[in-house]
Amino acid sequence: LLHAIGYGLGKQQHKLMQWSQSLLAGIMLGFGASVLLSIQ
């Protein structure tokens, strides 16, 4: 049972990491685009 719980938590953590990475990438892209626009 404990192993199953750890496995489920690991999967959730992996999903959370992917989500936060994509969110961070989106923020960086938006920030970079606004900087480029302000330079022009």
C-alpha positions as CSV (number, residue, x, y, z in Angstrom):
1,L,0.0,0.0,0.0
2,L,2.8,2.4,1.0
3,H,4.5,1.7,-2.3
4,A,1.3,2.5,-4.3
5,I,0.9,5.8,-2.4
6,G,4.5,6.8,-3.1
7,Y,4.1,5.9,-6.8
8,G,0.9,8.1,-7.0
9,L,2.7,11.0,-5.3
10,G,5.6,10.6,-7.6
11,K,3.3,10.8,-10.6
12,Q,1.6,13.9,-9.2
13,Q,4.9,15.5,-8.5
14,H,6.1,14.8,-12.1
15,K,2.9,16.3,-13.5
16,L,3.3,19.4,-11.3
17,M,6.9,19.8,-12.4
18,Q,5.8,19.6,-16.1
19,W,3.1,22.1,-15.4
20,S,5.3,24.6,-13.6
21,Q,8.0,24.2,-16.3
22,S,5.5,25.0,-19.0
23,L,4.2,27.9,-17.0
24,L,7.7,29.3,-16.5
25,A,8.4,28.9,-20.2
26,G,5.2,30.8,-21.0
27,I,6.2,33.6,-18.6
28,M,9.7,33.8,-20.1
29,L,8.3,33.9,-23.6
30,G,5.9,36.6,-22.7
31,F,8.6,38.6,-20.9
32,G,11.0,38.2,-23.9
33,A,8.3,39.3,-26.4
34,S,7.5,42.4,-24.3
35,V,11.2,43.3,-24.0
36,L,11.6,42.9,-27.8
37,L,8.5,45.0,-28.4
38,S,9.7,47.8,-26.1
39,I,13.2,47.9,-27.7
40,Q,11.7,48.4,-31.2
